[in-house]
Amino acid sequence: MSDDEGLLSYLSLRRWRQRPPSVAVIRLQGVIAPAAGFRATLSLAGLATTLHRAFNLKGIRAVALQINSPGGSPVQSALIAARIRQLASEKHLPVYAFVEDVAASGGYWLACAADEIYADANSIVGSIGVISSSFGLEDFIARHGIHRRVYTSGEHKGMLDPFLPENPDDVARLKTMQAEIHENFKSEVRARRGRKLKGEDGELFSGAFWTGARAKEMGLVDGLGDLRSIMRLHFGPRVSLKLIGAQRGWLRRRFMRNQAPDFDLTAASPVAASLAEGVLAAIEERAWWGRYGL
């Protein structure tokens, strides 16, 4: 190697060493549910590409999760958390979680995928439990002369139909399933938080939720602080935070850009049904956030 080549190599290495450390940032915001149309939900299908891009970003030192979720599907929560842990192990990268307004139920499950969890003193954290909700509409349809007809080929196929009287056996069966899911949730929290947890299981896993300050005392989070401040403490004041967003396909971009036409909601069409489902989904999502006063 000539002297000139050696000098160029030295200068190139010096510039590389002087580059500020980078951290990939992923926003996990919304209710956790299977991907459906254009609904803004968190699911493995919707996040897989974003997670892959974040963990494969060249030269990063860590991955940060910005979490703002009231929870949702335990299956999708487990799948997303498992994928994060798989990628972190493969790429040998630390993962940090930052709770914004809320990381409750499945939202906290996602936070536990991180090696360290931080929150604002006023964040809502916890709700380590399982919930199912429905309506009892049998009296309503009876008052309006509506008769429910259900035909099944299995004894429990019509279990918990909201238009039929509640069956105690069905409720007991549901509670058994909830208990199994709750145990899986508790096992995940114990595995990820370990000896950091402080307090009795009866309190930690009761389904209650707390402020970020109280969650820190209980070992549910490691500290209080925001993403930028904590990442500066870990990687220095020159740290570069690189937000990794979901890539939108051509059809989705076109749909979001154009105004939707007027539809006849009274028409018995797939479009009307889809819009009605969207309204119900929005109400359900609003209920998830409202559970935590948000």
SEDOLO-362113 format. One record per residue (C-alpha): z, y, x. Coordinates in steps of 0.05 Angstrom, whole numbers, plus 32768, in hexadecimal, padded with zeros to 4 digits. Example, Ala and Ser with C-alpha at 12.3 -4.5 7.8 and 13.67 -1.06 7.14 Angstrom:
// SEDOLO-362113
809C7FA680F6
808F7FEB8111
This chain:
// SEDOLO-362113
800080008000
7FEC8044801B
801D807E8021
7FFA80A27FE7
7FFF80657FBA
8048805C7FCD
805780A47FBC
8033809E7F78
805A805E7F69
809C80807F7B
808C80BD7F50
807880917F15
80B880697F1A
80E180A97F1F
80C080C57EE0
80CE80837EBC
811780877ECF
811B80CF7EB8
810180BF7E72
813880C97E3E
815380897E1F
813680787DDB
8156805B7D9C
812D80417D61
814880587D1E
813D80337CDC
815180507C99
816D801E7C67
817380457C27
8174802D7BE0
81877FF27BB4
817D7FAE7BD4
814D7F857BA9
810E7F5B7BAE
80D07F867BBA
80AF7F987B78
80727FC57B72
8080800B7B89
80CC800A7B7F
80F380277BB9
811F7FEB7BC7
81377FC87C06
811C7F827C11
81097F577C4C
80C07F587C36
80C07FA47C35
80E77FAC7C77
80CB7F737CA3
80947F9D7CC2
80C27FD97CCE
80F77FAD7CEF
80C37F8D7D1B
80A67FD07D31
80EB7FEC7D3F
81047FB37D6A
80C17FAF7D90
80BE7FF97D9F
80B180007DEA
80EB80167E15
8121801D7DE0
816A80127DF2
818480037DAC
817580027D61
819B802D7D30
819F80207CE5
81AA805B7CB6
81C7803B7C78
81CD80597C33
81D080207C01
81FD800C7BC6
81EA7FC37BCE
81C27F947BA3
81A57F4F7BAF
81D27F237BDB
81947EFA7BEF
816D7F367C08
81AB7F517C2A
81B47F107C50
816A7F0B7C61
81657F527C7C
81A67F4C7CA4
81907F097CC1
814D7F267CD7
81707F607CF9
819D7F307D1F
81627F047D33
813A7F3E7D4F
81777F5B7D72
81837F187D94
813A7F0F7DA7
81347F557DC5
817A7F587DE2
81877F9B7DC0
81C87FB77DA3
81C77FCD7D5A
81EF80077D3E
81F980157CF4
8207805A7CD7
8220805F7C90
820B809E7C6A
822380A57C22
8230805B7C15
822C80167C33
824A7FEC7BFC
82427FA37BE8
81FE7F8E7C04
81FA7FD17C27
82377FBD7C50
82187F797C5C
81DE7F9E7C7E
820F7FC87CA7
822F7F887CC0
81ED7F767CE2
81FE7FAC7D15
82297FA37D53
824E7FE37D42
825580087D00
826280537CF7
826D807C7CB9
827D80C17CA1
82C680CC7C8E
82AE80D57C46
827E809A7C43
828980627C11
8292801F7C34
82A37FD97C1E
829D7FB97BD9
829C7F737BF8
82937F4C7BB8
82607F337B86
824F7F517B42
82237F3E7B07
82197F697ACA
81F67F637A88
81FA7F797A3F
82117F547A00
81DD7F6679CC
81E77F2F7999
820B7F5D7967
81D77F93796F
819C7F66795D
81C47F467924
81D07F8B7904
81857F987906
81727F5578E9
81557F3B792A
815B7EF17938
81597ED6797F
81347E947989
813A7E7179CC
811D7E2D79DC
812F7E0B7A1D
81287DC77A3D
81687DCD7A65
81B07DD47A4C
81BD7E137A75
81777E307A78
818A7E687A48
81CB7E777A6D
81E77EBE7A62
81B07ED47A34
81C77F1B7A20
81AD7F1179D9
81D87ED379CC
82247ECD79C7
82467EC37A0A
82557E7B7A1C
82967E717A44
82777E377A6A
823E7E637A81
826F7E997A98
82967E657ABF
82567E4C7AE0
82437E947AF3
82877EA17B11
82817E627B3B
823F7E7B7B58
825D7EC07B64
82977EA07B8A
82667E7A7BB7
823E7EB97BC7
827F7EE07BD3
82957EAC7C06
82527EB37C2A
825C7EFF7C2B
82A27EF87C46
828C7EC77C7C
82567EF87C93
82887F327C98
82BA7F077CBE
82847EEE7CED
826B7F337CFD
82AC7F5B7CFD
82DB7F267D17
831D7F3F7D32
830A7F877D22
831F7F7B7CDA
83647F937CC8
83887F847C88
83907F4A7C57
83537F257C3E
836B7F327BF7
835F7F7C7C02
83237F7A7C31
82FB7F4B7C04
83137F637BC0
82D37F897BB0
82F77FCB7BBA
82D680037BE2
82F3803A7C0E
82E1807B7C32
82C680767C78
8308808E7C94
832F80577C71
82F980237C83
830480347CCC
834E80257CC5
833D7FE27CA6
830B7FD07CDC
82CF7FD07CAD
82AF80067CDA
82B880147D23
82BC805F7D21
82AA80A17CFE
826D80C97D11
822380D67D05
81E880B47D25
81D480EC7D55
821A80F87D6F
822B80AF7D7A
81E8809F7D9B
81F380DA7DCA
823780BE7DDD
8218807A7DEB
81D7808E7E0D
81E080D67E24
81CB811A7E08
8181810E7E15
817C80D17DE8
813C80CF7DBF
814380B67D77
810380987D5D
8100808F7D11
80D880517CFF
80BD80577CB8
809980257C8C
804D80267C92
802B80337C50
7FEB800F7C3D
7FAE80347C24
7FBB80227BDB
800480397BDD
7FF2807B7BFE
7FBC80887BC9
7FEC80757B91
802280A37BAA
7FF280DD7BB6
7FD080DE7B72
7FF080F17B30
7FF880B77B00
7FCE80BD7AC0
7FED80C27A7C
7FFC807F7A5D
800B806B7A16
8050804D7A1B
8049803079D5
800D800679E9
801A7FBD79F5
7FF87FBD7A39
800C7FA57A7F
800F7FEE7A95
804180017A5E
806B7FC37A6D
806B7FD47AB7
8081801B7AA9
80B880037A7B
80D07FD37AB1
80D0800E7AE2
80FC80377AB3
812D7FFE7AAC
812D7FF37AF7
813C803D7B02
8177803A7AD1
81927FFD7AF5
818A801E7B39
81AE805C7B1F
81E780307B08
81ED80127B4E
81F680577B6D
822280707B34
825480377B43
8268805E7B81
826780A47B62
822380B67B7F
